[in-house]
Amino acid sequence: MDLLNIIRRNQSPAPSSEDEKIPWHDPDFSHRMLEEHLAQHHDVASRRSERIEAHVSWIHDALLGNESSRILDLGCRPGLYTNRLARL
């Protein structure tokens, strides 16, 4: 999808339903999810740091030509790639 189409769209996203199965508003659930994303002993939620570093290095070299760039994170994870890319 073109970024300008996302920016210019007139329709708002649908709000979450009250009967969702995932307890996003439960602080304990949110805490557990963050722990899983930051865990370094598995790649289940997010990749381990060394894998993220390798991916970021490839993105910077192959896609960005080693040039600084701006980044817009539209994801719903903790921004582990974005944080590293923004520092380059």
C-alpha positions in Angstrom: 0.0 0.0 0.0 1.3 3.5 -0.8 2.1 5.6 2.2 0.2 8.6 0.8 -3.0 6.5 0.5 -2.7 5.7 4.2 -2.2 9.3 5.1 -5.0 10.6 2.9 -7.6 8.0 3.7 -10.9 9.4 5.0 -12.1 6.3 6.9 -11.1 5.8 10.5 -10.2 2.3 11.6 -12.9 0.3 13.4 -12.6 0.4 17.2 -11.9 -2.8 19.0 -14.8 -4.9 19.9 -15.7 -5.4 23.6 -16.0 -9.2 23.1 -12.5 -9.7 21.8 -10.7 -12.8 23.0 -7.3 -11.1 23.6 -7.3 -9.1 26.9 -5.3 -6.1 25.5 -6.6 -3.8 28.4 -5.5 -6.2 31.1 -2.2 -4.8 32.7 -1.0 -8.3 33.6 -1.5 -9.5 30.0 0.3 -6.4 28.6 3.2 -6.9 31.0 3.6 -10.6 30.0 3.4 -9.7 26.3 6.2 -7.1 26.7 8.3 -9.6 28.6 7.9 -12.1 25.7 8.9 -9.5 23.2 12.0 -8.5 25.1 13.0 -12.1 26.0 16.4 -13.1 24.6 16.0 -16.9 25.0 13.5 -17.4 22.1 12.3 -15.8 18.9 8.6 -16.4 19.5 7.3 -12.8 20.0 10.3 -10.7 18.7 13.6 -11.8 17.4 16.7 -11.9 19.6 18.9 -8.8 19.6 21.7 -10.4 17.4 19.1 -11.3 14.8 17.6 -7.9 14.8 21.0 -6.3 14.5 21.7 -8.5 11.4 18.4 -7.6 9.9 18.8 -3.9 10.5 22.3 -4.0 9.1 21.0 -5.7 5.9 18.1 -3.1 5.6 20.6 -0.3 6.1 23.0 -1.7 3.5 20.8 -3.3 0.9 17.7 -1.1 1.0 18.9 2.3 2.2 22.4 2.2 0.6 24.0 3.1 3.9 22.3 6.5 3.9 20.5 8.0 6.8 16.8 7.9 6.4 13.5 8.6 8.2 11.4 5.8 9.5 7.7 5.5 10.3 6.7 2.6 12.5 3.1 1.5 11.9 3.5 -1.8 13.7 2.2 -3.0 17.0 5.3 -4.4 18.5 7.8 -2.7 20.8 9.8 -1.0 18.0 13.0 -3.0 18.3 13.8 -2.5 14.6 12.7 1.1 14.4 14.7 2.1 17.4 17.9 0.7 15.8 17.1 2.1 12.3 16.4 5.5 13.8 19.9 5.7 15.3 21.6 5.1 11.9 
